[in-house]
Amino acid sequence: MAIEQHRKTFNDGLVSVKESNTIRNSTKKVIGRKNVEIIKLRFSELSCREADIQFAESIDKKLDMKIETLYAPMFKNKDVDSLTIELRGHSYSIIKADRLKNSMYLYLQKVGGLDDTE
């Protein structure tokens, strides 16, 4: 008889969720943007299904990674698609977020480099 799992384990590492803030000078003119860390979450890396890849291609995006994290209550008030994820030294944008009662699936696309060398 198999032992039932009571809790999911998120032991693939930590993911840093960042929000872009506008930097202004004394005359309120925009001079740049800065990514500010909102929260760190534990995550579990998942394999991408064919349906996930087709969904990303249908909205002209490329699915690089799919992760599962605990659903933090602060995401109720934020547009998750506008946040940036930093994971293993790379930045990712969120293509789609599937929210469940206790967990959240994030579909990520790598951003930053101009070529595939990174």
Contacts in CASP RR format, 6 or more apart in sequence:
PFRMAT RR
TARGET T0000
AUTHOR 0000-0000-0000
METHOD contacts of the structure
MODEL  1
MAIEQHRKTFNDGLVSVKESNTIRNSTKKVIGRKNVEIIKLRFSELSCRE
ADIQFAESIDKKLDMKIETLYAPMFKNKDVDSLTIELRGHSYSIIKADRL
KNSMYLYLQKVGGLDDTE
8 44 0 8 1.000
8 68 0 8 1.000
8 103 0 8 1.000
9 44 0 8 1.000
10 41 0 8 1.000
10 42 0 8 1.000
10 43 0 8 1.000
10 44 0 8 1.000
10 68 0 8 1.000
10 69 0 8 1.000
10 70 0 8 1.000
11 42 0 8 1.000
11 44 0 8 1.000
12 42 0 8 1.000
12 43 0 8 1.000
12 44 0 8 1.000
12 45 0 8 1.000
12 67 0 8 1.000
13 42 0 8 1.000
13 43 0 8 1.000
14 40 0 8 1.000
14 41 0 8 1.000
14 42 0 8 1.000
14 43 0 8 1.000
15 40 0 8 1.000
15 41 0 8 1.000
15 42 0 8 1.000
15 43 0 8 1.000
15 67 0 8 1.000
15 69 0 8 1.000
15 85 0 8 1.000
15 86 0 8 1.000
15 87 0 8 1.000
16 37 0 8 1.000
16 40 0 8 1.000
16 85 0 8 1.000
16 86 0 8 1.000
16 87 0 8 1.000
17 37 0 8 1.000
17 38 0 8 1.000
17 39 0 8 1.000
17 40 0 8 1.000
17 41 0 8 1.000
17 83 0 8 1.000
17 84 0 8 1.000
17 85 0 8 1.000
18 35 0 8 1.000
18 36 0 8 1.000
18 37 0 8 1.000
18 38 0 8 1.000
18 83 0 8 1.000
18 84 0 8 1.000
18 85 0 8 1.000
18 86 0 8 1.000
19 35 0 8 1.000
19 36 0 8 1.000
19 38 0 8 1.000
19 78 0 8 1.000
19 82 0 8 1.000
19 83 0 8 1.000
19 84 0 8 1.000
20 33 0 8 1.000
20 34 0 8 1.000
20 35 0 8 1.000
20 36 0 8 1.000
20 82 0 8 1.000
20 84 0 8 1.000
21 33 0 8 1.000
21 34 0 8 1.000
21 35 0 8 1.000
21 36 0 8 1.000
22 30 0 8 1.000
22 32 0 8 1.000
22 33 0 8 1.000
23 30 0 8 1.000
23 31 0 8 1.000
23 32 0 8 1.000
23 33 0 8 1.000
23 34 0 8 1.000
24 30 0 8 1.000
24 31 0 8 1.000
25 31 0 8 1.000
35 84 0 8 1.000
35 86 0 8 1.000
38 74 0 8 1.000
38 83 0 8 1.000
39 72 0 8 1.000
39 74 0 8 1.000
41 69 0 8 1.000
41 70 0 8 1.000
41 72 0 8 1.000
42 69 0 8 1.000
42 70 0 8 1.000
43 67 0 8 1.000
43 68 0 8 1.000
43 69 0 8 1.000
43 87 0 8 1.000
44 67 0 8 1.000
44 68 0 8 1.000
44 69 0 8 1.000
45 65 0 8 1.000
45 66 0 8 1.000
45 67 0 8 1.000
46 66 0 8 1.000
46 67 0 8 1.000
46 68 0 8 1.000
46 105 0 8 1.000
47 66 0 8 1.000
48 63 0 8 1.000
48 65 0 8 1.000
48 66 0 8 1.000
52 63 0 8 1.000
52 66 0 8 1.000
52 107 0 8 1.000
53 63 0 8 1.000
55 63 0 8 1.000
55 96 0 8 1.000
55 107 0 8 1.000
56 62 0 8 1.000
56 63 0 8 1.000
56 95 0 8 1.000
56 96 0 8 1.000
56 107 0 8 1.000
56 109 0 8 1.000
59 95 0 8 1.000
61 95 0 8 1.000
61 109 0 8 1.000
62 109 0 8 1.000
62 110 0 8 1.000
63 95 0 8 1.000
63 107 0 8 1.000
63 108 0 8 1.000
63 109 0 8 1.000
64 92 0 8 1.000
64 108 0 8 1.000
64 109 0 8 1.000
64 110 0 8 1.000
65 87 0 8 1.000
65 92 0 8 1.000
65 108 0 8 1.000
65 110 0 8 1.000
66 105 0 8 1.000
66 106 0 8 1.000
66 107 0 8 1.000
66 108 0 8 1.000
67 87 0 8 1.000
67 105 0 8 1.000
67 106 0 8 1.000
67 108 0 8 1.000
68 103 0 8 1.000
68 104 0 8 1.000
68 105 0 8 1.000
68 106 0 8 1.000
69 103 0 8 1.000
69 104 0 8 1.000
69 106 0 8 1.000
70 102 0 8 1.000
70 103 0 8 1.000
70 104 0 8 1.000
71 99 0 8 1.000
71 100 0 8 1.000
71 101 0 8 1.000
71 102 0 8 1.000
71 103 0 8 1.000
71 104 0 8 1.000
72 104 0 8 1.000
75 97 0 8 1.000
75 99 0 8 1.000
75 104 0 8 1.000
80 94 0 8 1.000
80 97 0 8 1.000
80 104 0 8 1.000
80 106 0 8 1.000
81 94 0 8 1.000
81 95 0 8 1.000
81 96 0 8 1.000
81 97 0 8 1.000
83 94 0 8 1.000
84 91 0 8 1.000
84 92 0 8 1.000
84 93 0 8 1.000
84 94 0 8 1.000
84 111 0 8 1.000
85 91 0 8 1.000
85 92 0 8 1.000
85 93 0 8 1.000
85 94 0 8 1.000
85 106 0 8 1.000
85 108 0 8 1.000
86 92 0 8 1.000
87 108 0 8 1.000
90 110 0 8 1.000
90 118 0 8 1.000
91 110 0 8 1.000
91 111 0 8 1.000
91 112 0 8 1.000
92 108 0 8 1.000
92 109 0 8 1.000
92 110 0 8 1.000
92 111 0 8 1.000
93 108 0 8 1.000
93 109 0 8 1.000
93 111 0 8 1.000
94 106 0 8 1.000
94 107 0 8 1.000
94 108 0 8 1.000
95 107 0 8 1.000
95 108 0 8 1.000
95 109 0 8 1.000
96 106 0 8 1.000
96 107 0 8 1.000
97 104 0 8 1.000
97 105 0 8 1.000
97 106 0 8 1.000
97 107 0 8 1.000
98 104 0 8 1.000
98 105 0 8 1.000
98 107 0 8 1.000
110 118 0 8 1.000
112 118 0 8 1.000
END
